Amino acid sequence: MTLPQQLAEHLRRRRRRTLSAPDAIPCAVLIPIVPARDDYEIVYTLRSEHLPSHKGQVAFPGGKMCSDDDDLVSCALRES
């Protein structure tokens, strides 16, 4: 079984949990897993030093939901 198949199976079996807090801001990230040679690599972003927050941090692509997003999946895809 390939890595993407293993991950898909694991995600299908897991119990979903929703974390919430009164002041929470809905956000989503994407963890891009791409084939590379005989293996896979994960893609990260390096945030600019000129951003108002999280300057210079290494992160997964993603961000806050906006009114155009139908759900967290569409938010993660748009932000990515």
MODELLER restraints for C-alpha pairs under 7 A, 6 or more apart:
rsr = mdl.restraints
at = mdl.atoms
rsr.add(forms.Gaussian(group=physical.xy_distance, feature=features.Distance(at['CA:26:A'], at['CA:64:A']), mean=6.00, stdev=0.5))
rsr.add(forms.Gaussian(group=physical.xy_distance, feature=features.Distance(at['CA:26:A'], at['CA:65:A']), mean=5.79, stdev=0.5))
rsr.add(forms.Gaussian(group=physical.xy_distance, feature=features.Distance(at['CA:27:A'], at['CA:63:A']), mean=5.27, stdev=0.5))
rsr.add(forms.Gaussian(group=physical.xy_distance, feature=features.Distance(at['CA:27:A'], at['CA:64:A']), mean=4.17, stdev=0.5))
rsr.add(forms.Gaussian(group=physical.xy_distance, feature=features.Distance(at['CA:27:A'], at['CA:65:A']), mean=5.39, stdev=0.5))
rsr.add(forms.Gaussian(group=physical.xy_distance, feature=features.Distance(at['CA:28:A'], at['CA:62:A']), mean=5.56, stdev=0.5))
rsr.add(forms.Gaussian(group=physical.xy_distance, feature=features.Distance(at['CA:28:A'], at['CA:63:A']), mean=5.64, stdev=0.5))
rsr.add(forms.Gaussian(group=physical.xy_distance, feature=features.Distance(at['CA:28:A'], at['CA:64:A']), mean=6.57, stdev=0.5))
rsr.add(forms.Gaussian(group=physical.xy_distance, feature=features.Distance(at['CA:28:A'], at['CA:72:A']), mean=5.63, stdev=0.5))
rsr.add(forms.Gaussian(group=physical.xy_distance, feature=features.Distance(at['CA:28:A'], at['CA:75:A']), mean=6.12, stdev=0.5))
rsr.add(forms.Gaussian(group=physical.xy_distance, feature=features.Distance(at['CA:28:A'], at['CA:76:A']), mean=4.96, stdev=0.5))
rsr.add(forms.Gaussian(group=physical.xy_distance, feature=features.Distance(at['CA:29:A'], at['CA:60:A']), mean=6.19, stdev=0.5))
rsr.add(forms.Gaussian(group=physical.xy_distance, feature=features.Distance(at['CA:29:A'], at['CA:61:A']), mean=5.67, stdev=0.5))
rsr.add(forms.Gaussian(group=physical.xy_distance, feature=features.Distance(at['CA:29:A'], at['CA:62:A']), mean=3.98, stdev=0.5))
rsr.add(forms.Gaussian(group=physical.xy_distance, feature=features.Distance(at['CA:29:A'], at['CA:63:A']), mean=6.36, stdev=0.5))
rsr.add(forms.Gaussian(group=physical.xy_distance, feature=features.Distance(at['CA:29:A'], at['CA:76:A']), mean=4.96, stdev=0.5))
rsr.add(forms.Gaussian(group=physical.xy_distance, feature=features.Distance(at['CA:30:A'], at['CA:60:A']), mean=6.34, stdev=0.5))
rsr.add(forms.Gaussian(group=physical.xy_distance, feature=features.Distance(at['CA:30:A'], at['CA:61:A']), mean=5.76, stdev=0.5))
rsr.add(forms.Gaussian(group=physical.xy_distance, feature=features.Distance(at['CA:30:A'], at['CA:62:A']), mean=6.03, stdev=0.5))
rsr.add(forms.Gaussian(group=physical.xy_distance, feature=features.Distance(at['CA:30:A'], at['CA:76:A']), mean=5.42, stdev=0.5))
rsr.add(forms.Gaussian(group=physical.xy_distance, feature=features.Distance(at['CA:30:A'], at['CA:77:A']), mean=6.95, stdev=0.5))
rsr.add(forms.Gaussian(group=physical.xy_distance, feature=features.Distance(at['CA:30:A'], at['CA:80:A']), mean=6.78, stdev=0.5))
rsr.add(forms.Gaussian(group=physical.xy_distance, feature=features.Distance(at['CA:31:A'], at['CA:42:A']), mean=6.85, stdev=0.5))
rsr.add(forms.Gaussian(group=physical.xy_distance, feature=features.Distance(at['CA:31:A'], at['CA:60:A']), mean=6.07, stdev=0.5))
rsr.add(forms.Gaussian(group=physical.xy_distance, feature=features.Distance(at['CA:32:A'], at['CA:42:A']), mean=5.62, stdev=0.5))
rsr.add(forms.Gaussian(group=physical.xy_distance, feature=features.Distance(at['CA:32:A'], at['CA:43:A']), mean=5.42, stdev=0.5))
rsr.add(forms.Gaussian(group=physical.xy_distance, feature=features.Distance(at['CA:33:A'], at['CA:40:A']), mean=6.33, stdev=0.5))
rsr.add(forms.Gaussian(group=physical.xy_distance, feature=features.Distance(at['CA:33:A'], at['CA:41:A']), mean=5.62, stdev=0.5))
rsr.add(forms.Gaussian(group=physical.xy_distance, feature=features.Distance(at['CA:33:A'], at['CA:42:A']), mean=4.70, stdev=0.5))
rsr.add(forms.Gaussian(group=physical.xy_distance, feature=features.Distance(at['CA:33:A'], at['CA:43:A']), mean=6.65, stdev=0.5))
rsr.add(forms.Gaussian(group=physical.xy_distance, feature=features.Distance(at['CA:34:A'], at['CA:40:A']), mean=5.41, stdev=0.5))
rsr.add(forms.Gaussian(group=physical.xy_distance, feature=features.Distance(at['CA:34:A'], at['CA:41:A']), mean=5.36, stdev=0.5))
rsr.add(forms.Gaussian(group=physical.xy_distance, feature=features.Distance(at['CA:34:A'], at['CA:42:A']), mean=6.43, stdev=0.5))
rsr.add(forms.Gaussian(group=physical.xy_distance, feature=features.Distance(at['CA:35:A'], at['CA:41:A']), mean=6.40, stdev=0.5))
rsr.add(forms.Gaussian(group=physical.xy_distance, feature=features.Distance(at['CA:44:A'], at['CA:58:A']), mean=6.51, stdev=0.5))
rsr.add(forms.Gaussian(group=physical.xy_distance, feature=features.Distance(at['CA:44:A'], at['CA:59:A']), mean=5.53, stdev=0.5))
rsr.add(forms.Gaussian(group=physical.xy_distance, feature=features.Distance(at['CA:44:A'], at['CA:60:A']), mean=4.91, stdev=0.5))
rsr.add(forms.Gaussian(group=physical.xy_distance, feature=features.Distance(at['CA:44:A'], at['CA:61:A']), mean=6.69, stdev=0.5))
rsr.add(forms.Gaussian(group=physical.xy_distance, feature=features.Distance(at['CA:45:A'], at['CA:58:A']), mean=5.64, stdev=0.5))
rsr.add(forms.Gaussian(group=physical.xy_distance, feature=features.Distance(at['CA:45:A'], at['CA:59:A']), mean=5.29, stdev=0.5))
rsr.add(forms.Gaussian(group=physical.xy_distance, feature=features.Distance(at['CA:45:A'], at['CA:60:A']), mean=5.91, stdev=0.5))
rsr.add(forms.Gaussian(group=physical.xy_distance, feature=features.Distance(at['CA:45:A'], at['CA:61:A']), mean=6.13, stdev=0.5))
rsr.add(forms.Gaussian(group=physical.xy_distance, feature=features.Distance(at['CA:46:A'], at['CA:56:A']), mean=6.19, stdev=0.5))
rsr.add(forms.Gaussian(group=physical.xy_distance, feature=features.Distance(at['CA:46:A'], at['CA:57:A']), mean=5.83, stdev=0.5))
rsr.add(forms.Gaussian(group=physical.xy_distance, feature=features.Distance(at['CA:46:A'], at['CA:58:A']), mean=4.60, stdev=0.5))
rsr.add(forms.Gaussian(group=physical.xy_distance, feature=features.Distance(at['CA:46:A'], at['CA:59:A']), mean=6.49, stdev=0.5))
rsr.add(forms.Gaussian(group=physical.xy_distance, feature=features.Distance(at['CA:47:A'], at['CA:55:A']), mean=5.84, stdev=0.5))
rsr.add(forms.Gaussian(group=physical.xy_distance, feature=features.Distance(at['CA:47:A'], at['CA:56:A']), mean=4.76, stdev=0.5))
rsr.add(forms.Gaussian(group=physical.xy_distance, feature=features.Distance(at['CA:47:A'], at['CA:57:A']), mean=5.31, stdev=0.5))
rsr.add(forms.Gaussian(group=physical.xy_distance, feature=features.Distance(at['CA:47:A'], at['CA:58:A']), mean=6.29, stdev=0.5))
rsr.add(forms.Gaussian(group=physical.xy_distance, feature=features.Distance(at['CA:48:A'], at['CA:55:A']), mean=5.81, stdev=0.5))
rsr.add(forms.Gaussian(group=physical.xy_distance, feature=features.Distance(at['CA:48:A'], at['CA:56:A']), mean=5.30, stdev=0.5))
rsr.add(forms.Gaussian(group=physical.xy_distance, feature=features.Distance(at['CA:49:A'], at['CA:55:A']), mean=4.64, stdev=0.5))
rsr.add(forms.Gaussian(group=physical.xy_distance, feature=features.Distance(at['CA:49:A'], at['CA:56:A']), mean=4.91, stdev=0.5))
rsr.add(forms.Gaussian(group=physical.xy_distance, feature=features.Distance(at['CA:61:A'], at['CA:79:A']), mean=6.53, stdev=0.5))
rsr.add(forms.Gaussian(group=physical.xy_distance, feature=features.Distance(at['CA:61:A'], at['CA:80:A']), mean=5.06, stdev=0.5))
rsr.add(forms.Gaussian(group=physical.xy_distance, feature=features.Distance(at['CA:62:A'], at['CA:76:A']), mean=5.24, stdev=0.5))
rsr.add(forms.Gaussian(group=physical.xy_distance, feature=features.Distance(at['CA:62:A'], at['CA:79:A']), mean=4.75, stdev=0.5))
rsr.add(forms.Gaussian(group=physical.xy_distance, feature=features.Distance(at['CA:62:A'], at['CA:80:A']), mean=5.61, stdev=0.5))
rsr.add(forms.Gaussian(group=physical.xy_distance, feature=features.Distance(at['CA:63:A'], at['CA:76:A']), mean=6.99, stdev=0.5))
rsr.add(forms.Gaussian(group=physical.xy_distance, feature=features.Distance(at['CA:63:A'], at['CA:79:A']), mean=5.92, stdev=0.5))
rsr.add(forms.Gaussian(group=physical.xy_distance, feature=features.Distance(at['CA:65:A'], at['CA:75:A']), mean=5.44, stdev=0.5))
rsr.add(forms.Gaussian(group=physical.xy_distance, feature=features.Distance(at['CA:69:A'], at['CA:75:A']), mean=5.40, stdev=0.5))
